[in-house]
Amino acid sequence: MRTCPNCHTGQLRLRTVNYGNWHAGQYVVVPNLPAWSCDVCALCQIDAEALQRLLPLIGPVTQPDPTQPRRAASAQVSINDLAHDDSDRDRRTA
């Protein structure tokens, strides 16, 4: 284990986190990415090797595009509008 570079007290432990950042003008979330987390100050650093493998797939980190409008609340999809599979008998409604 490594000593935390932020607090110099805690130990960095490997765990998985959800990574989220802007790439090519889109907000991208990657679940279960390896990261080093301090057990004292909660510093979280994405594993360098994992990030090197990920960046060619999603592109470089960018800022959000201010010229693109954000999705209005009325344009969001309701959970009831999503396609569903009624083949599961336990989930059918009477």
Buried (B, 14 or more C-beta within 10 A) or exposed (E): EEEBEBEEEBEBEEEEBEBEEBBEEEEBEBEEBBBBBBBEEEBEBBBEEBBEEBEEEBEEEEEEEEEEEEEEEEEEEEEEEEEEEEEEEEEEEE
